[in-house]
Each structure stands twice: as structure tokens, then as C-alpha cells.
Amino acid sequence: MAVSLVSLVNQRLACCRALLQDAPSSRNQVHHKALIDACLFHLMCGYHHYVRELSNTYGVKNLAALEDEATAIQALSQQGKTSAELQELSNLVTSKGSWLYELKGHYQAVWALPEKEQEPGMIPLANLDAPQLGELTLDSLACLCSEFQALIERQRDNSLEC
């Protein structure tokens, strides 16, 4: 691999931080929204690369087939292996209020279809299973980026010690 997975992860985090620095000087609401969405994209892309980085460490061969922590855990399981790092990611994804729950929830919301207008006389429906997310702001994105960076540094440090 010409470019390492470690550098791909670091690149995406650096892109997110650079966009966050530029965001306060955004020209208008559309530009501001584009910067927020771009930050979200870079964080998710970095997350995908990080899942692949962890999987590569454990000897998974077909990294391109990995979609997320669940598919990585499944690939490791087929090799008779487990990963505490991937299990931690899996726990964070399902833990409401965690940075990873928020990150993935906001990213999924980008792809959601707009809700239909309520027809008169109909009782409104609410999806109780939909994640309850806070507003995605520059501050919340900076927090997501910091939390992700801290997790990566901690997990990489731990793997170096082993």
C-alpha cells in the first residue's frame, strides 16, 4: 500500500480541523452548511479508514469489503480473532450520547429522505427508534473530532505497548 491507512486517517482528521478553522469566516448560510457537511464527511471517511487500519493490524485481507465496525468484527470472527479496539467502537456506536453514536447518526441523517407534509386530519407519526441527536454545530463537530482523535491516540498507544 503506497499510502498507509494511518496516514489516511490522519489526513481526514487534518482536513476536518482545517475546515473547522475556516468555518467561522463562511460567506453565507449555504457556505456554512457546506463546511459542516464536509467536516462530517471527513470524519466519517476517517472513521472508515480507521476501522480498516485496525482490521489490517489483525490480518484481515479484504479491507475494501469492510463497511464499518460490525463487518470488521465479523471478518475477524471468521478468522477466529477478536479485537478489543473494534469492540470498543461497536459499544460506542450503540451507546446513546457517545461521540460515535452522534457522528454516525448525523451522517445517516444526511442521506435521509425529507419527511412528507402531514395530511390534514391525520395523526402525526413519530419514529421512536430514530436517534435523538443534538444540533450539528461547529462546536459539536470540533468535539467529535477531538473525541475521535483521543480514541485513536489511546488505541494506537495501547497497541504499541503490546
N, CA, C and O of each residue as an XYZ file, in Angstrom:
648
protein
N       0.853     -1.175      0.000
C       0.000      0.000      0.000
C       0.903      1.244      0.000
O       1.682      1.436      0.933
N       0.806      2.076     -1.022
C       1.675      3.243     -1.141
C       1.433      4.233     -0.006
O       2.383      4.735      0.595
N       0.193      4.508      0.282
C      -0.153      5.407      1.382
C      -0.718      4.540      2.495
O      -1.612      3.725      2.269
N      -0.188      4.723      3.697
C      -0.634      3.867      4.797
C      -2.021      4.272      5.289
O      -2.456      5.412      5.131
N      -2.685      3.311      5.880
C      -4.004      3.586      6.459
C      -3.890      4.605      7.586
O      -4.784      5.429      7.776
N      -2.791      4.548      8.330
C      -2.568      5.524      9.411
C      -2.574      6.929      8.834
O      -3.212      7.829      9.380
N      -1.843      7.122      7.696
C      -1.832      8.469      7.118
C      -3.162      8.881      6.543
O      -3.505     10.062      6.571
N      -3.934      7.922      6.013
C      -5.264      8.266      5.507
C      -6.173      8.756      6.636
O      -6.919      9.720      6.467
N      -6.106      8.091      7.777
C      -6.900      8.513      8.939
C      -6.457      9.903      9.378
O      -7.283     10.794      9.578
N      -5.147     10.080      9.526
C      -4.615     11.372      9.973
C      -4.961     12.493      8.998
O      -5.256     13.614      9.410
N      -4.924     12.181      7.694
C      -5.279     13.164      6.658
C      -6.713     13.648      6.822
O      -6.982     14.848      6.765
N      -7.621     12.720      7.023
C      -9.041     13.078      7.144
C      -9.287     13.929      8.379
O     -10.067     14.881      8.335
N      -8.630     13.594      9.473
C      -8.784     14.413     10.675
C      -8.196     15.808     10.454
O      -8.761     16.802     10.909
N      -7.072     15.875      9.762
C      -6.460     17.175      9.461
C      -7.369     18.007      8.559
O      -7.487     19.217      8.748
N      -8.007     17.371      7.585
C      -8.946     18.087      6.707
C     -10.111     18.646      7.514
O     -10.526     19.787      7.309
N     -10.630     17.848      8.420
C     -11.745     18.304      9.254
C     -11.325     19.509     10.097
O     -12.048     20.502     10.172
N     -10.156     19.416     10.728
C      -9.683     20.535     11.556
C      -9.472     21.791     10.717
O      -9.789     22.892     11.168
N      -8.940     21.643      9.499
C      -8.725     22.798      8.615
C     -10.052     23.455      8.247
O     -10.164     24.680      8.251
N     -11.052     22.642      7.932
C     -12.376     23.191      7.600
C     -13.000     23.884      8.806
O     -13.636     24.928      8.666
N     -12.818     23.307      9.980
C     -13.368     23.926     11.193
C     -12.741     25.295     11.448
O     -13.409     26.204     11.941
N     -11.465     25.442     11.113
C     -10.805     26.740     11.275
C     -11.368     27.779     10.313
O     -11.468     28.957     10.655
N     -11.735     27.343      9.111
C     -12.263     28.259      8.099
C     -13.740     28.583      8.290
O     -14.216     29.613      7.812
N     -14.454     27.729      8.974
C     -15.912     27.857      9.069
C     -16.401     29.175      9.672
O     -17.394     29.715      9.184
N     -15.758     29.718     10.703
C     -16.281     30.982     11.244
C     -16.298     32.124     10.229
O     -17.064     33.075     10.388
N     -15.474     32.048      9.200
C     -15.457     33.113      8.190
C     -16.289     32.748      6.960
O     -16.083     33.307      5.883
N     -17.221     31.817      7.116
C     -18.043     31.418      5.965
C     -18.854     32.608      5.464
O     -19.290     33.460      6.238
N     -19.042     32.639      4.151
C     -19.641     33.803      3.498
C     -21.150     33.908      3.670
O     -21.698     35.007      3.752
N     -21.823     32.752      3.725
C     -23.277     32.762      3.841
C     -23.732     31.427      4.424
O     -22.909     30.568      4.740
N     -25.040     31.258      4.563
C     -25.569     30.044      5.183
C     -25.274     28.792      4.365
O     -24.997     27.735      4.932
N     -25.330     28.898      3.056
C     -25.058     27.736      2.210
C     -23.596     27.316      2.354
O     -23.291     26.129      2.467
N     -22.706     28.292      2.349
C     -21.280     28.008      2.523
C     -21.034     27.383      3.896
O     -20.273     26.423      4.016
N     -21.667     27.917      4.911
C     -21.535     27.396      6.276
C     -22.011     25.938      6.346
O     -21.339     25.088      6.930
N     -23.164     25.660      5.750
C     -23.710     24.296      5.737
C     -22.784     23.359      4.962
O     -22.584     22.212      5.362
N     -22.225     23.841      3.865
C     -21.300     23.022      3.070
C     -20.062     22.663      3.884
O     -19.571     21.538      3.799
N     -19.557     23.603      4.669
C     -18.391     23.331      5.511
C     -18.723     22.309      6.599
O     -17.923     21.418      6.882
N     -19.892     22.439      7.201
C     -20.317     21.485      8.232
C     -20.448     20.089      7.626
O     -19.970     19.110      8.200
N     -21.097     20.002      6.468
C     -21.252     18.701      5.809
C     -19.895     18.117      5.406
O     -19.684     16.908      5.510
N     -18.984     18.966      4.951
C     -17.652     18.491      4.564
C     -16.894     17.956      5.780
O     -16.206     16.939      5.688
N     -17.018     18.635      6.906
C     -16.390     18.146      8.145
C     -16.945     16.777      8.511
O     -16.197     15.865      8.863
N     -18.241     16.648      8.427
C     -18.903     15.381      8.730
C     -18.392     14.280      7.792
O     -18.102     13.168      8.235
N     -18.284     14.591      6.515
C     -17.764     13.631      5.539
C     -16.350     13.193      5.905
O     -16.059     11.997      5.921
N     -15.471     14.147      6.198
C     -14.083     13.803      6.505
C     -13.984     12.956      7.774
O     -13.166     12.038      7.842
N     -14.804     13.255      8.771
C     -14.795     12.436      9.985
C     -15.252     11.011      9.695
O     -14.644     10.055     10.177
N     -16.311     10.862      8.916
C     -16.796      9.514      8.594
C     -15.800      8.764      7.712
O     -15.590      7.565      7.896
N     -15.201      9.448      6.777
C     -14.200      8.821      5.922
C     -13.005      8.376      6.777
O     -12.488      7.272      6.604
N     -12.577      9.232      7.687
C     -11.504      8.871      8.611
C     -11.878      7.683      9.471
O     -11.042      6.827      9.758
N     -13.139      7.630      9.883
C     -13.617      6.507     10.687
C     -13.540      5.203      9.888
O     -13.083      4.185     10.408
N     -13.980      5.230      8.639
C     -13.904      4.032      7.789
C     -12.452      3.579      7.612
O     -12.156      2.386      7.684
N     -11.561      4.527      7.382
C     -10.145      4.181      7.249
C      -9.600      3.622      8.562
O      -8.768      2.715      8.553
N     -10.063      4.157      9.686
C      -9.576      3.668     10.975
C     -10.035      2.231     11.231
O      -9.264      1.412     11.732
N     -11.280      1.928     10.890
C     -11.770      0.546     11.014
C     -10.893     -0.376     10.164
O     -10.554     -1.479     10.592
N     -10.534      0.066      8.985
C      -9.678     -0.740      8.108
C      -8.258     -0.843      8.667
O      -7.616     -1.887      8.560
N      -7.776      0.249      9.265
C      -6.454      0.216      9.897
C      -6.417     -0.845     10.996
O      -5.495     -1.659     11.053
N      -7.420     -0.828     11.862
C      -7.485     -1.818     12.940
C      -7.576     -3.232     12.377
O      -6.901     -4.143     12.858
N      -8.403     -3.410     11.370
C      -8.588     -4.734     10.771
C      -7.300     -5.233     10.126
O      -6.968     -6.414     10.219
N      -6.589     -4.340      9.483
C      -5.311     -4.690      8.864
C      -4.318     -5.173      9.919
O      -3.562     -6.115      9.686
N      -4.328     -4.524     11.071
C      -3.448     -4.909     12.171
C      -3.683     -6.354     12.594
O      -2.753     -7.054     12.995
N      -4.929     -6.789     12.502
C      -5.287     -8.148     12.903
C      -5.250     -9.134     11.735
O      -5.641    -10.291     11.894
N      -4.788     -8.694     10.574
C      -4.575     -9.604      9.461
C      -5.749     -9.828      8.528
O      -5.740    -10.782      7.750
N      -6.767     -8.968      8.587
C      -7.881     -9.095      7.640
C      -7.355     -8.739      6.248
O      -6.668     -7.732      6.077
N      -7.676     -9.558      5.273
C      -7.133     -9.378      3.914
C      -7.972     -8.456      3.037
O      -7.423     -7.554      2.404
N      -9.272     -8.656      2.981
C     -10.122     -7.893      2.067
C     -10.655     -6.631      2.763
O     -11.829     -6.555      3.125
N      -9.778     -5.660      2.938
C     -10.143     -4.440      3.669
C     -11.221     -3.635      2.957
O     -12.037     -2.984      3.610
N     -11.236     -3.669      1.641
C     -12.214     -2.889      0.875
C     -13.641     -3.347      1.142
O     -14.582     -2.578      0.946
N     -13.814     -4.582      1.584
C     -15.159     -5.111      1.842
C     -15.717     -4.650      3.185
O     -16.895     -4.861      3.473
N     -14.885     -4.027      3.999
C     -15.324     -3.619      5.335
C     -16.109     -2.321      5.266
O     -15.612     -1.306      4.779
N     -17.332     -2.361      5.756
C     -18.214     -1.193      5.758
C     -18.098     -0.400      7.059
O     -18.116      0.831      7.057
N     -17.978     -1.129      8.168
C     -17.992     -0.493      9.482
C     -17.420     -1.458     10.507
O     -16.877     -2.505     10.155
N     -17.547     -1.095     11.781
C     -17.006     -1.936     12.852
C     -17.675     -3.307     12.894
O     -17.027     -4.295     13.238
N     -18.951     -3.383     12.553
C     -19.670     -4.664     12.598
C     -19.118     -5.639     11.554
O     -18.914     -6.814     11.857
N     -18.877     -5.165     10.333
C     -18.336     -6.058      9.307
C     -16.886     -6.421      9.615
O     -16.433     -7.515      9.276
N     -16.159     -5.512     10.254
C     -14.780     -5.812     10.647
C     -14.755     -6.878     11.743
O     -13.940     -7.799     11.699
N     -15.643     -6.750     12.716
C     -15.732     -7.754     13.786
C     -16.107     -9.109     13.197
O     -15.571    -10.140     13.604
N     -17.021     -9.101     12.246
C     -17.438    -10.346     11.592
C     -16.268    -10.976     10.822
O     -16.072    -12.190     10.876
N     -15.498    -10.156     10.112
C     -14.347    -10.668      9.364
C     -13.312    -11.272     10.311
O     -12.734    -12.318     10.019
N     -13.083    -10.617     11.436
C     -12.145    -11.151     12.427
C     -12.663    -12.447     13.029
O     -11.905    -13.395     13.237
N     -13.942    -12.480     13.302
C     -14.564    -13.670     13.879
C     -14.377    -14.879     12.964
O     -14.153    -15.993     13.437
N     -14.468    -14.657     11.665
C     -14.278    -15.742     10.701
C     -12.845    -16.275     10.722
O     -12.582    -17.399     10.293
N     -11.923    -15.452     11.228
C     -10.530    -15.882     11.363
C     -10.240    -16.397     12.770
O      -9.110    -16.767     13.086
N     -11.282    -16.416     13.616
C     -11.106    -16.867     14.990
C     -10.411    -15.846     15.876
O      -9.775    -16.208     16.866
N     -10.531    -14.570     15.522
C      -9.871    -13.495     16.266
C     -10.906    -12.511     16.794
O     -12.032    -12.440     16.302
N     -10.498    -11.757     17.803
C     -11.313    -10.658     18.323
C     -10.420     -9.426     18.470
O      -9.193     -9.526     18.505
N     -11.058     -8.278     18.554
C     -10.332     -7.018     18.702
C     -11.021     -6.174     19.757
O     -12.189     -5.813     19.611
N     -10.295     -5.860     20.820
C     -10.850     -5.000     21.870
C     -11.138     -3.606     21.321
O     -12.096     -2.955     21.737
N     -10.303     -3.150     20.383
C     -10.488     -1.818     19.810
C     -11.782     -1.742     19.003
O     -12.555     -0.794     19.140
N     -12.005     -2.741     18.167
C     -13.240     -2.757     17.373
C     -14.460     -2.960     18.256
O     -15.525     -2.408     17.982
N     -14.313     -3.744     19.307
C     -15.430     -3.940     20.230
C     -15.771     -2.626     20.934
O     -16.943     -2.329     21.168
N     -14.749     -1.846     21.269
C     -14.995     -0.533     21.873
C     -15.777      0.355     20.908
O     -16.710      1.046     21.317
N     -15.401      0.340     19.635
C     -16.135      1.123     18.636
C     -17.580      0.651     18.545
O     -18.500      1.465     18.463
N     -17.777     -0.648     18.558
C     -19.130     -1.208     18.498
C     -19.961     -0.762     19.699
O     -21.141     -0.441     19.561
N     -19.344     -0.746     20.864
C     -20.044     -0.290     22.071
C     -20.389      1.195     21.982
O     -21.471      1.609     22.397
N     -19.477      1.991     21.444
C     -19.736      3.428     21.299
C     -20.873      3.703     20.323
O     -21.682      4.604     20.545
N     -20.933      2.930     19.246
C     -21.981      3.123     18.235
C     -23.365      2.925     18.838
O     -24.309      3.621     18.464
N     -23.491      1.992     19.758
C     -24.802      1.687     20.340
C     -25.073      2.453     21.627
O     -26.153      2.333     22.207
N     -24.116      3.226     22.068
C     -24.265      3.976     23.316
C     -24.791      5.384     23.026
O     -24.045      6.261     22.591
N     -26.090      5.582     23.275
C     -26.699      6.895     23.010
C     -25.940      7.982     23.759
O     -25.643      7.855     24.947
N     -25.639      9.037     23.043
C     -24.913     10.155     23.634
C     -23.412     10.087     23.415
O     -22.712     11.066     23.676
N     -22.894      8.951     22.939
C     -21.452      8.875     22.688
C     -21.121      9.660     21.417
O     -21.989      9.895     20.577
N     -19.888     10.050     21.294
C     -19.469     10.817     20.120
C     -19.674     10.015     18.831
O     -20.037     10.587     17.803
N     -19.447      8.703     18.876
C     -19.588      7.897     17.663
C     -21.055      7.676     17.301
O     -21.405      7.625     16.122
N     -21.901      7.548     18.300
C     -23.348      7.463     18.067
C     -23.817      8.740     17.364
O     -24.587      8.683     16.405
N     -23.348      9.882     17.848
C     -23.702     11.180     17.253
C     -23.156     11.298     15.826
O     -23.875     11.698     14.909
N     -21.898     10.952     15.651
C     -21.270     11.066     14.331
C     -22.017     10.239     13.291
O     -22.384     10.744     12.230
N     -22.236      8.975     13.601
C     -22.911      8.109     12.631
C     -24.373      8.513     12.441
O     -24.906      8.404     11.336
N     -25.014      8.971     13.494
C     -26.403      9.417     13.383
C     -26.546     10.628     12.484
O     -27.452     10.686     11.652
N     -25.651     11.603     12.648
C     -25.694     12.802     11.797
C     -25.366     12.453     10.349
O     -25.951     13.015      9.423
N     -24.435     11.533     10.157
C     -24.089     11.136      8.792
C     -25.265     10.426      8.127
O     -25.549     10.671      6.954
N     -25.945      9.560      8.852
C     -27.124      8.885      8.307
C     -28.229      9.890      7.998
O     -28.976      9.718      7.035
N     -28.334     10.934      8.809
C     -29.368     11.950      8.594
C     -29.156     12.698      7.278
O     -30.119     13.149      6.658
N     -27.903     12.830      6.852
C     -27.619     13.491      5.575
C     -28.287     12.733      4.432
O     -28.725     13.340      3.455
N     -28.363     11.415      4.550
C     -28.901     10.568      3.490
C     -30.395     10.313      3.634
O     -30.997      9.684      2.764
N     -30.996     10.784      4.700
C     -32.423     10.526      4.933
C     -33.282     11.325      3.956
O     -32.946     12.447      3.578
N     -34.379     10.729      3.567
C     -35.341     11.423      2.711
C     -36.090     12.462      3.531
O     -36.317     12.262      4.724
N     -36.476     13.573      2.903
C     -37.259     14.561      3.644
C     -38.609     13.971      4.041
O     -39.186     13.153      3.324
N     -39.090     14.401      5.184
C     -40.387     13.903      5.645
C     -41.505     14.513      4.814
O     -41.433     15.672      4.405
N     -42.550     13.705      4.568
C     -43.718     14.197      3.843
C     -44.470     15.185      4.720
O     -44.440     15.115      5.949
N     -45.144     16.105      4.048
C     -46.016     17.011      4.794
C     -47.193     16.212      5.326
O     -47.708     15.313      4.662
N     -47.602     16.556      6.521
C     -48.717     15.856      7.164
C     -50.029     16.222      6.476
O     -50.342     17.397      6.281
N     -50.780     15.200      6.117
C     -52.081     15.447      5.511
C     -53.049     15.911      6.589
O     -52.976     15.454      7.730
N     -53.960     16.823      6.233
C     -54.915     17.308      7.227
C     -55.772     16.159      7.764
O     -56.192     15.280      7.012
N     -56.019     16.182      9.049
C     -56.874     15.188      9.688
C     -56.165     13.889     10.038
O     -56.788     12.977     10.581
N     -54.883     13.789      9.740
C     -54.130     12.569     10.047
C     -53.369     12.757     11.354
O     -52.914     13.858     11.666
N     -53.238     11.697     12.098
C     -52.463     11.731     13.339
C     -50.986     11.624     12.962
O     -50.593     10.714     12.233
N     -50.168     12.556     13.460
C     -48.744     12.513     13.105
C     -48.066     11.271     13.691
O     -48.364     10.848     14.809
N     -47.159     10.707     12.915
C     -46.386      9.552     13.354
C     -44.998     10.012     13.764
O     -44.433     10.934     13.177
N     -44.465      9.362     14.770
C     -43.102      9.655     15.200
C     -42.329      8.347     15.250
O     -42.808      7.352     15.795
N     -41.139      8.353     14.682
C     -40.279      7.176     14.718
C     -39.534      7.175     16.045
O     -38.595      7.945     16.243
N     -39.959      6.312     16.941
C     -39.353      6.259     18.268
C     -37.968      5.623     18.241
O     -37.191      5.784     19.182
N     -37.659      4.904     17.169
C     -36.350      4.264     17.052
C     -35.295      5.190     16.447
O     -34.103      4.888     16.495
N     -35.728      6.303     15.884
C     -34.777      7.230     15.266
C     -33.884      7.832     16.348
O     -34.361      8.185     17.426
N     -32.585      7.947     16.057
C     -31.685      8.515     17.059
C     -32.048      9.963     17.365
O     -32.342     10.748     16.463
N     -32.024     10.298     18.630
C     -32.257     11.674     19.058
C     -30.898     12.363     19.108
O     -30.097     12.108     20.008
N     -30.649     13.219     18.159
C     -29.349     13.851     18.028
C     -29.431     15.324     18.366
O     -30.450     15.976     18.140
N     -28.343     15.834     18.911
C     -28.254     17.266     19.128
C     -27.995     17.958     17.801
O     -27.729     17.308     16.790
N     -28.076     19.266     17.813
C     -27.817     20.026     16.589
C     -26.345     19.889     16.206
O     -25.469     19.891     17.071
N     -26.085     19.773     14.932
C     -24.712     19.673     14.444
C     -24.182     21.085     14.219
O     -24.595     21.772     13.285
N     -23.282     21.503     15.068
C     -22.703     22.845     15.008
C     -21.185     22.729     14.857
O     -20.622     21.636     14.913
N     -20.550     23.860     14.666
C     -19.087     23.859     14.597
C     -18.490     23.347     15.897
O     -17.519     22.590     15.885
N     -19.069     23.761     17.019
C     -18.570     23.304     18.317
C     -18.758     21.804     18.496
O     -17.859     21.118     18.980
N     -19.930     21.291     18.104
C     -20.155     19.851     18.265
C     -19.249     19.055     17.321
O     -18.786     17.973     17.682
N     -18.995     19.575     16.123
C     -18.069     18.906     15.204
C     -16.647     18.918     15.754
O     -15.931     17.921     15.654
N     -16.239     20.040     16.331
C     -14.908     20.116     16.936
C     -14.787     19.104     18.069
O     -13.741     18.479     18.245
N     -15.856     18.948     18.828
C     -15.877     17.972     19.916
C     -15.780     16.548     19.362
O     -15.019     15.735     19.885
N     -16.542     16.241     18.310
C     -16.484     14.918     17.683
C     -15.069     14.624     17.178
O     -14.550     13.522     17.357
N     -14.462     15.613     16.554
C     -13.110     15.458     16.020
C     -12.113     15.197     17.155
O     -11.252     14.325     17.041
N     -12.235     15.951     18.242
C     -11.339     15.774     19.395
C     -11.513     14.413     20.043
O     -10.533     13.752     20.387
N     -12.764     13.993     20.208
C     -13.040     12.683     20.817
C     -12.482     11.561     19.943
O     -11.892     10.607     20.449
N     -12.671     11.679     18.650
C     -12.163     10.673     17.720
C     -10.634     10.624     17.786
O     -10.042      9.547     17.861
N     -10.006     11.799     17.758
C      -8.547     11.882     17.826
C      -8.033     11.253     19.121
O      -7.052     10.511     19.104
N      -8.690     11.546     20.235
C      -8.271     10.992     21.529
C      -8.380      9.468     21.535
O      -7.487      8.784     22.035
N      -9.467      8.936     20.983
C      -9.638      7.486     20.917
C      -8.531      6.855     20.074
O      -7.937      5.853     20.472
N      -8.261      7.438     18.925
C      -7.224      6.904     18.036
C      -5.872      6.899     18.737
O      -5.164      5.892     18.715
N      -5.512      8.016     19.355
C      -4.219      8.102     20.031
C      -4.120      7.073     21.149
O      -3.091      6.415     21.298
N      -5.174      6.933     21.929
C      -5.174      5.972     23.037
C      -5.053      4.549     22.515
O      -4.251      3.765     23.023
N      -5.847      4.210     21.501
C      -5.804      2.849     20.973
C      -4.474      2.556     20.277
O      -3.947      1.450     20.397
N      -3.932      3.520     19.560
C      -2.635      3.300     18.909
C      -1.537      3.139     19.954
O      -0.664      2.283     19.810
N      -1.574      3.957     21.006
C      -0.587      3.829     22.082
C      -0.678      2.463     22.747
O       0.341      1.830     23.020
N      -1.898      2.012     23.005
C      -2.083      0.700     23.631
C      -1.561     -0.423     22.744
O      -0.974     -1.383     23.244
N      -1.767     -0.313     21.440
C      -1.305     -1.385     20.548
C       0.220     -1.386     20.437
O       0.819     -2.436     20.203
N       0.852     -0.227     20.602
C       2.313     -0.174     20.583
C       2.904     -0.843     21.818
O       3.980     -1.438     21.759
N       2.188     -0.738     22.942
C       2.669     -1.329     24.188
C       2.599     -2.847     24.162
O       3.358     -3.515     24.865
N       1.694     -3.400     23.355
C       1.514     -4.866     23.330
C       2.569     -5.577     22.527
O       2.542     -6.803     22.420
